[in-house]
Every structure is written in structure tokens, then in C-alpha cells.
Amino acid sequence: MIQNIGATLLLMATLLQGGTLQAQSRVPQGPQLPRTPRATPAKPQPPLTLRQVIESLSSLRKSSRVEDLISKRGVQFEANPAVLDILKEFGAGPKLLSMIPPMPAPTASPTPAQPVAGILTIICEPRDCAVIVNDMYKGPTSENRKTLMDLHPGEATVVVFANGYEDVTRKIQLQEGKPLEEKFSLKQTKALRQQSASASLLKAVAGLGGIDGMAELGEIEGAGTVRWTNSEGQNEDWSMTFNRRVGKDLVITFKTRNGQCSASISGQSAKQDCKGELKNSGEKIAEQAASLFLSYQLQDVMQALLKRSLIASDDNENRLESFDGPDSYVLTLGNNSLPTDLIYRINDASPAIEVRYSNYMTLNNARYPGQIATGRLNAPPVWIFTLNSVRSKVTSD
């Protein structure tokens, strides 16, 4: 009897529990919080190549920061004396060098001989460079050349680089027993070209007499001739005397056998007065000659360039180009750092004016071009000012 009562109680408890669970399952559910999506794990980055480690050392400029990258990603290359030397050259510390896995010890078992590609000769211009082939550092060139004889046939990736120059990467095909010569032309980085332009401009200023010399050229007077080409293509020669004051201020007089023209420029205003056979015919010529002579005074050009951002040309460090304004200057310096040629353009739609400076004269501490020839780019000059004498009024007063 007791057993039956116990079984009955157990059955009731089971039924009650089941009923409670079912009742709970029928209770309306309230608003649920949105499920937070699982974050997609970041894809692991591949190990660093030798080139990436070198570039990181160059850009981060701190060995410890590159060590953090290597600890997270590892490297694809192994340590050998050549690799360790190039890493040291780029600032790698002892800890970073210890993180490069060593090369495995050579095994005693012979390996089958592999085909060998023909000799690869790397030529770097304009200076020596370091060479990497298939992520293996092959050392620097010597006298712009590097000869490699331990490569295998097939596609090879060649990287050449040098401090201050943009690195060059090229894929080449190596063939068994067939020599190959590859030439690489390195271009200076933009930052180095800007530094080079600034240095060259300062040399030019120094060659013209420096600050003192530029001040002496602020007020000058002189005499000479102007040769200009008329509408019929014939040359005419006029004698000239001039007085140039600080700023856009010039008084200049032109003379021929039978006439004379005076032209003056003060700020934005200009006027001309011609006499004799030049009256009513020489005013326009005198205006153009005075404007050109004043516009391309070398000391004014140099002062304008000192305020501009300049960059040296890719192929000529003595060719300076402005790049930060609507108008543009291209100034070429001679071997003595004195300006020889100027190309000026007001805007992209306007024709370029070319001015050639030569026959420099000495004025106390300053140098002044004894000849200034102007005209259109790639055409003979139309106006040639040749000076017999120039005197600085700054030092004489």
C-alpha cells in the first residue's frame, strides 16, 4: 500500500512538472535584444619579405617598431651574412637581427644539379644601387654594374634601390646558358629633388653676389644697345640708356640716327614719348622693349623664385621648376651656378617666353648679365639687350 502511494505521488509530481513547463512555454515572449553578430576574425597577413622589412626600416625609422611587425607576421627569408649586412645598413638592431631565422645546416646527402641561367648583368644609372633578386639580397653594384651567376632559369623579380631614389621593380625571364643585361634608371624622390632645387637656387644667389649683391642690383643704370626684329624679319639696332629704381620703376631712352624714344614705367602706369622719325611709329616698340627689359631683370626673377616651391628636373639637377602657382618658371643654371636660361609661362593657355642670360659683368660684389635675349620658346630671340656698362647706384651714393 505504501509503495502504491509513493508511486502515485511520483507520477503526480512528474505530471505537475510537465504542466508547468508547458505553461511556461505558452507565456508570450517580450521583445528580444538583437543578437550581436560575431566578429569576423581578421585574415592573417603573410610573412614579411626582405624588401618589406627594408622599406619598413626606412619609413618607420625605428628598429623596435619593425620588430613588432616581425613578431606578428614573421619573415619569408633566412639570415645569411649578406642579408644581415643590408639590414644593419638600414638601422636594424641586434634584437631584430636575432628574429631572422638562420639558414638550415647543409645536409650531407647530394642534391641533383639544377640548370643554371646565363650571367645576369644589372646596370644602375645614374648611381650605384643595391640589388635584390627573388627576395634575396645580392649586394650593391660597383661602378654602376653587378654581375650575377648563381641564378636559375625562369621568371625572376629584380628590385634595385638607393638612398634618395625611388626603387624600381621589374620581372625578367632568365634562360639557361643565355646572358642577359638589364638597365635600371633611378629617379630621385620628390623630397630629394626639392632639397636639391633649394640648394641650387641658393648657390645661384650666392653666385650673383648673395644678399649684398642682390641689394646692389636694386638700383642700377647703364648703357648699351637693343636689337629687335621687325615685322619684315629684319633686325634693327637702337642705342639705349636706362635708369632702373627699386620696384617696377624704369626710365629708358632709345636713339637712332634720326629719332629718339623715351619710355617710363612706374608701377602699373607707362608712357612713351618719341621724336624725329620715330614719332608716331616708335611708341609701340619703345613700350614693348621697356616692358620686356624690366620684366625679366634677373634680380627680380631670383626674388620671385625664392618665394616659390621648386623641384629639380628628373634628368638635370641644375634645371629648377616651380609648381605651386598659376604661372610657372623653369630656370636653368650653368656649371658656375649662374642662371643661363629662363622659361616663363603665365598659364597653360599662354605661349612660353624664353629668356637667355649671358656675358656676366661684375658690379662690386654683384654679377649682372651683360646680355638678355628674349623671345618665344624654341624660336630665335626677338629682343636682344646688350649692355656696354652697368653701374650700381646703391654703392655709389
VEXLODREN-914375 format. One record per residue (C-alpha): residue number from 1; x, y, z. Coordinates in Angstrom, 2 decimals. Layout:
N
NUM X Y Z
...
# end
This chain:
397
1 0.00 0.00 0.00
2 2.80 2.43 0.91
3 4.56 1.54 -2.33
4 1.43 2.38 -4.34
5 1.08 5.76 -2.57
6 4.76 6.58 -3.30
7 4.39 5.68 -6.97
8 1.25 7.78 -7.23
9 2.99 10.81 -5.66
10 5.94 10.42 -8.06
11 3.61 10.28 -11.04
12 1.75 13.42 -9.90
13 4.98 15.31 -9.40
14 6.09 14.37 -12.89
15 2.79 15.49 -14.42
16 2.84 18.77 -12.49
17 6.37 19.49 -13.59
18 5.50 18.77 -17.21
19 2.44 21.00 -16.97
20 4.45 23.81 -15.52
21 6.99 23.58 -18.33
22 4.27 23.57 -20.94
23 2.61 26.55 -19.32
24 5.88 28.39 -19.32
25 6.35 27.61 -22.99
26 2.96 29.18 -23.74
27 3.78 32.51 -21.97
28 4.07 35.29 -24.63
29 7.67 36.32 -25.19
30 8.62 40.01 -24.76
31 10.85 41.96 -27.15
32 14.22 40.34 -27.54
33 17.57 42.10 -27.79
34 19.14 41.73 -31.22
35 21.85 39.19 -31.39
36 25.32 40.67 -31.69
37 26.94 39.32 -34.85
38 30.13 37.51 -34.29
39 33.18 39.48 -35.35
40 34.84 38.03 -38.40
41 38.39 37.20 -37.42
42 40.98 39.22 -39.35
43 42.76 37.26 -42.01
44 46.33 36.56 -41.02
45 48.83 38.59 -43.01
46 51.59 36.78 -44.88
47 55.16 36.84 -43.58
48 57.25 39.87 -44.50
49 59.61 39.78 -47.45
50 63.13 41.18 -47.27
51 62.03 44.17 -49.31
52 59.12 44.89 -46.93
53 61.44 44.78 -43.91
54 63.87 47.18 -45.60
55 61.06 49.56 -46.57
56 59.68 49.41 -43.01
57 63.08 50.28 -41.57
58 63.31 53.22 -43.99
59 59.81 54.56 -43.31
60 59.34 53.80 -39.58
61 62.97 54.76 -38.75
62 62.92 52.69 -35.57
63 64.07 49.11 -35.26
64 61.71 48.32 -32.34
65 58.63 49.18 -34.43
66 59.74 46.82 -37.17
67 60.43 44.15 -34.54
68 56.74 44.33 -33.56
69 55.76 43.70 -37.18
70 58.08 40.71 -37.44
71 56.81 39.23 -34.15
72 53.24 39.32 -35.53
73 53.89 38.19 -39.11
74 57.30 36.53 -39.29
75 59.53 36.72 -42.35
76 59.84 34.79 -45.60
77 63.62 34.87 -45.80
78 66.54 33.48 -43.85
79 69.61 35.04 -42.30
80 72.91 34.99 -44.12
81 75.84 37.41 -43.89
82 74.69 39.48 -46.89
83 71.12 39.84 -45.58
84 72.29 40.78 -42.09
85 74.68 43.39 -43.51
86 71.96 45.15 -45.51
87 69.57 45.12 -42.53
88 72.26 46.67 -40.34
89 72.83 49.32 -43.00
90 69.17 50.31 -42.75
91 69.24 50.54 -38.95
92 68.24 47.07 -37.73
93 69.17 46.45 -34.09
94 70.52 43.22 -32.52
95 67.04 42.07 -31.44
96 65.63 42.41 -34.95
97 68.59 40.53 -36.42
98 68.04 37.70 -33.94
99 64.42 37.37 -35.12
100 65.51 36.38 -38.65
101 65.59 32.55 -38.82
102 69.01 31.14 -39.61
103 69.70 29.19 -42.76
104 69.39 25.42 -42.30
105 72.61 23.48 -41.99
106 73.64 21.83 -45.26
107 72.76 18.15 -45.49
108 75.30 15.54 -46.39
109 73.04 13.88 -48.97
110 73.80 15.01 -52.51
111 71.18 17.02 -54.39
112 70.61 16.72 -58.10
113 72.23 19.50 -60.14
114 69.83 22.25 -61.22
115 70.08 24.12 -64.50
116 71.85 27.48 -64.31
117 70.76 30.62 -66.11
118 73.15 32.71 -68.12
119 75.03 35.58 -66.47
120 72.72 38.44 -65.45
121 74.29 41.91 -65.50
122 72.45 44.68 -63.66
123 73.29 48.27 -64.66
124 72.12 51.16 -62.45
125 72.07 54.80 -63.53
126 72.86 57.49 -62.54
127 74.49 55.98 -59.44
128 75.24 52.68 -57.74
129 72.35 50.81 -56.16
130 71.56 47.73 -54.07
131 70.15 44.66 -55.85
132 67.55 42.11 -54.68
133 66.59 39.11 -56.84
134 63.63 36.97 -55.76
135 63.78 38.45 -52.25
136 67.47 37.52 -51.93
137 69.87 40.40 -51.35
138 72.68 40.27 -53.92
139 74.72 43.23 -52.73
140 75.49 46.65 -54.23
141 76.65 47.45 -57.73
142 80.20 48.61 -58.33
143 80.75 51.36 -60.89
144 77.05 51.01 -61.70
145 77.28 47.28 -62.55
146 76.52 44.00 -60.78
147 77.16 40.55 -62.32
148 75.14 37.56 -61.04
149 76.00 33.97 -61.96
150 74.07 31.84 -59.43
151 70.51 32.20 -60.74
152 68.16 29.57 -62.17
153 66.12 29.79 -65.37
154 62.59 31.16 -65.20
155 60.89 34.35 -64.11
156 62.84 36.47 -61.64
157 61.82 39.62 -59.79
158 64.61 42.20 -59.61
159 64.43 45.16 -57.22
160 67.04 47.93 -57.24
161 67.14 50.81 -54.77
162 69.38 53.55 -53.42
163 69.03 56.17 -50.72
164 67.19 59.23 -52.01
165 65.92 57.43 -55.12
166 62.67 55.66 -55.94
167 63.14 51.89 -56.02
168 62.45 50.07 -59.30
169 60.92 46.58 -59.58
170 61.00 44.55 -62.78
171 60.15 40.98 -63.74
172 62.56 39.37 -66.18
173 62.87 35.99 -67.86
174 66.14 34.12 -67.33
175 67.15 31.41 -69.80
176 69.57 28.58 -69.32
177 73.03 29.48 -70.57
178 71.88 32.79 -72.16
179 73.45 36.01 -70.78
180 71.15 38.95 -70.08
181 71.80 42.64 -69.41
182 69.19 44.81 -67.67
183 69.46 48.60 -67.28
184 67.67 50.44 -64.49
185 67.30 54.24 -64.43
186 66.78 55.53 -60.91
187 64.78 58.69 -60.27
188 65.31 60.87 -57.25
189 62.46 61.04 -54.78
190 60.34 64.19 -54.84
191 61.65 65.24 -51.42
192 65.28 64.94 -52.54
193 64.56 66.81 -55.79
194 63.00 69.66 -53.79
195 66.03 69.77 -51.48
196 68.34 69.76 -54.49
197 66.42 72.63 -56.12
198 66.58 74.75 -52.97
199 70.31 74.15 -52.65
200 70.92 75.00 -56.33
201 68.88 78.22 -56.05
202 70.90 79.34 -53.03
203 74.11 78.64 -54.96
204 72.80 80.81 -57.79
205 72.01 83.64 -55.38
206 75.50 83.32 -53.92
207 76.98 83.37 -57.44
208 75.14 86.62 -58.16
209 76.69 88.18 -55.07
210 74.49 86.96 -52.22
211 72.31 89.34 -50.22
212 74.72 92.25 -50.66
213 74.93 91.68 -54.39
214 71.15 91.48 -54.80
215 70.85 94.77 -52.90
216 73.38 96.42 -55.24
217 71.23 95.42 -58.22
218 68.18 97.12 -56.71
219 69.07 100.44 -58.32
220 71.23 100.43 -61.44
221 71.88 102.50 -64.53
222 73.64 101.60 -67.72
223 74.01 101.87 -71.48
224 74.05 99.54 -74.44
225 72.03 98.53 -77.48
226 68.82 96.68 -78.23
227 68.45 94.61 -81.40
228 64.88 93.77 -82.33
229 63.26 92.01 -85.27
230 60.65 93.98 -87.17
231 57.52 92.60 -88.91
232 59.51 92.03 -92.11
233 62.01 89.82 -90.30
234 64.81 92.39 -90.45
235 66.98 93.36 -87.48
236 67.14 96.93 -86.23
237 69.66 98.26 -83.72
238 68.89 101.07 -81.29
239 71.25 102.50 -78.70
240 69.83 102.71 -75.20
241 70.46 104.20 -71.78
242 68.42 103.26 -68.72
243 67.84 104.07 -65.07
244 66.17 101.36 -63.05
245 64.98 102.08 -59.49
246 63.62 99.79 -56.78
247 60.32 98.18 -57.71
248 58.58 98.42 -61.07
249 60.26 101.70 -61.91
250 62.25 102.25 -65.10
251 63.20 105.14 -67.36
252 64.80 104.10 -70.65
253 65.77 106.07 -73.76
254 66.29 104.63 -77.25
255 68.07 106.51 -80.04
256 68.59 106.04 -83.75
257 70.33 108.30 -86.25
258 67.16 110.20 -86.95
259 64.98 109.80 -83.90
260 64.59 109.13 -80.21
261 62.05 107.46 -77.92
262 61.78 107.73 -74.15
263 59.71 105.21 -72.18
264 58.96 105.15 -68.48
265 57.24 102.61 -66.25
266 56.15 103.39 -62.70
267 54.07 100.75 -61.01
268 51.13 99.96 -63.31
269 51.42 103.10 -65.43
270 53.58 103.53 -68.53
271 54.12 106.27 -71.09
272 56.24 106.86 -74.17
273 57.43 109.96 -75.99
274 59.08 109.72 -79.42
275 60.70 112.44 -81.57
276 62.05 112.74 -85.10
277 61.44 109.86 -87.49
278 60.33 107.66 -84.56
279 57.39 109.92 -83.69
280 54.04 108.16 -84.23
281 55.84 104.94 -85.17
282 58.27 104.07 -82.38
283 55.98 104.38 -79.36
284 54.76 100.76 -79.52
285 58.29 99.43 -79.99
286 59.60 101.50 -77.08
287 56.75 100.28 -74.87
288 57.42 96.61 -75.64
289 61.19 96.96 -75.22
290 60.88 98.75 -71.88
291 58.33 96.23 -70.56
292 60.45 93.19 -71.52
293 63.67 94.69 -70.18
294 62.03 95.46 -66.83
295 60.02 92.22 -66.53
296 63.00 89.88 -66.76
297 65.57 91.68 -64.64
298 67.44 88.77 -63.13
299 67.41 90.02 -59.55
300 63.58 90.26 -59.68
301 63.32 86.75 -61.09
302 65.51 85.37 -58.30
303 63.47 87.11 -55.62
304 60.28 85.65 -57.10
305 61.76 82.14 -57.13
306 62.90 82.41 -53.51
307 59.20 82.63 -52.58
308 58.15 79.63 -54.69
309 58.29 75.87 -54.19
310 60.84 74.45 -56.61
311 61.80 70.97 -57.72
312 64.83 69.84 -59.72
313 64.23 68.21 -63.06
314 64.44 64.40 -63.29
315 67.42 64.48 -65.62
316 69.14 67.74 -64.65
317 69.63 68.94 -61.07
318 70.55 72.41 -62.41
319 67.11 72.79 -64.03
320 64.70 74.20 -61.43
321 60.93 74.13 -61.93
322 58.21 75.90 -59.93
323 54.97 74.00 -59.31
324 52.87 75.98 -56.85
325 51.16 78.75 -58.80
326 49.14 79.60 -61.90
327 52.27 80.86 -63.63
328 55.41 78.78 -63.95
329 59.18 79.25 -64.03
330 61.84 76.91 -65.35
331 65.33 78.21 -64.57
332 68.49 76.55 -65.86
333 71.84 77.16 -64.18
334 75.26 76.85 -65.76
335 78.21 74.94 -64.35
336 79.18 78.07 -62.41
337 75.66 78.17 -60.86
338 74.81 81.38 -62.71
339 71.41 81.46 -64.49
340 71.62 80.84 -68.25
341 68.04 80.27 -69.34
342 64.54 81.08 -68.07
343 61.23 79.79 -69.44
344 58.22 81.68 -68.13
345 54.56 80.92 -68.77
346 51.65 82.95 -67.35
347 49.24 79.98 -67.59
348 48.79 76.76 -69.55
349 46.99 78.54 -72.38
350 49.61 81.27 -72.89
351 52.77 80.90 -75.02
352 56.01 80.41 -73.14
353 58.63 83.17 -73.09
354 62.29 82.19 -73.13
355 64.95 84.50 -71.69
356 68.66 83.79 -72.10
357 71.25 85.38 -69.77
358 74.93 85.56 -70.72
359 78.12 87.67 -70.73
360 78.04 88.37 -66.97
361 79.60 91.61 -65.75
362 80.97 92.35 -62.27
363 79.42 95.19 -60.24
364 81.35 95.42 -56.99
365 80.01 92.37 -55.12
366 77.32 91.58 -57.70
367 77.15 89.84 -61.08
368 74.83 91.15 -63.80
369 74.13 89.62 -67.23
370 75.66 91.70 -69.99
371 73.21 90.25 -72.49
372 69.49 89.48 -72.05
373 67.78 87.87 -75.06
374 64.01 87.26 -75.08
375 61.58 85.58 -77.44
376 59.19 82.64 -77.82
377 60.24 79.20 -76.67
378 62.14 77.17 -79.30
379 62.46 80.20 -81.59
380 65.22 82.75 -82.24
381 65.13 85.69 -79.80
382 63.23 88.76 -80.98
383 64.73 91.23 -78.47
384 68.43 91.21 -77.56
385 69.64 93.71 -74.97
386 73.42 94.03 -74.95
387 74.93 96.24 -72.24
388 78.26 98.04 -72.51
389 78.25 99.39 -68.97
390 76.21 98.94 -65.81
391 76.64 100.81 -62.54
392 75.03 100.23 -59.17
393 73.58 103.40 -57.68
394 73.31 101.81 -54.24
395 77.05 101.66 -53.55
396 77.95 104.88 -55.38
397 75.68 107.17 -53.31
# end
